[in-house]
Amino acid sequence: MRRRPQPGPSQADPSAQFRSLNATLLFCPNCKEATPARERLLLVLPSGNKYEYVCSYCGTSTGEKIDQDHQAPTLIIP
């Protein structure tokens, strides 16, 4: 009888692996097919960073995401 593997420290919280997802292929309305997507940083916000996904072939915007930052923002005074 085979035993199921015990979850290690990295699998203790199953939702932790889905906290930050990056798209590799997104549908491009200009190319009319799923194309590789590049992630471009748009804004740095106190709540997290806002990214835009663009088509690697034509540069059309195909989506966006806000990466929720759980750390307190750091104020840098020059």
matplotlib code that plots the C-alpha trace (Angstrom):
import matplotlib.pyplot as plt

x = [0.0, 1.5, 1.3, 0.5, 3.4, 3.1, 3.0, 6.3, 6.7, 6.1, 2.8, 1.5, -0.8, -2.2, -3.4, 0.2, 1.2, -1.6, -0.9, 1.1, 0.2, 1.9, 0.2, 2.3, -0.3, -3.2, -5.7, -4.7, -7.7, -5.4, -3.6, -6.9, -5.0, -3.4, 0.1, 3.0, 2.5, 5.1, 4.5, 5.1, 5.1, 2.6, 2.3, 3.8, 0.9, 0.8, -1.4, 0.8, 2.2, 0.0, 1.2, 0.0, 0.2, 1.1, 1.2, 4.8, 4.1, 2.1, 2.3, -1.4, -2.6, -4.1, -4.7, -3.6, -3.2, -2.5, 0.0, -1.1, 1.8, 1.4, 4.3, 3.9, 5.2, 8.6, 9.0, 12.4, 13.3, 16.3]
y = [0.0, 3.3, 6.3, 9.7, 12.2, 14.5, 18.2, 19.9, 23.4, 25.0, 23.2, 24.0, 26.7, 25.5, 29.0, 30.4, 29.0, 31.1, 34.4, 35.6, 34.3, 35.5, 35.1, 33.5, 33.5, 35.9, 36.4, 39.4, 41.1, 42.5, 39.2, 37.2, 34.4, 33.6, 35.1, 35.3, 38.2, 40.6, 42.1, 45.9, 47.9, 50.8, 52.3, 51.8, 52.3, 52.1, 49.0, 47.3, 47.5, 47.8, 45.8, 45.7, 42.7, 43.4, 41.2, 40.2, 40.4, 43.7, 45.5, 45.6, 45.7, 42.3, 42.7, 44.1, 43.1, 44.7, 42.8, 43.3, 44.2, 43.0, 45.1, 48.6, 51.2, 52.6, 56.3, 57.5, 61.1, 62.3]
z = [0.0, -1.0, 1.3, 0.1, 0.4, 3.3, 2.5, 3.1, 4.4, 1.0, 0.6, 4.1, 2.7, -0.7, -1.7, -1.3, -4.7, -6.4, -4.8, -7.8, -11.2, -14.4, -17.8, -20.5, -23.3, -23.7, -26.5, -28.7, -30.4, -33.1, -34.0, -33.4, -31.5, -28.2, -28.3, -25.8, -23.4, -21.9, -18.5, -18.3, -15.0, -15.3, -11.8, -8.4, -5.9, -2.1, -2.4, -4.9, -8.4, -11.5, -14.5, -18.1, -20.4, -24.0, -27.1, -28.0, -31.7, -32.2, -28.8, -28.2, -24.6, -23.7, -20.0, -16.7, -13.0, -9.7, -7.6, -4.0, -1.8, 1.8, 3.1, 4.4, 1.9, 2.6, 2.4, 1.0, 1.5, -0.5]

ax = plt.figure().add_subplot(projection="3d")
ax.plot(x, y, z, "-o")
ax.set_aspect("equal")
plt.show()
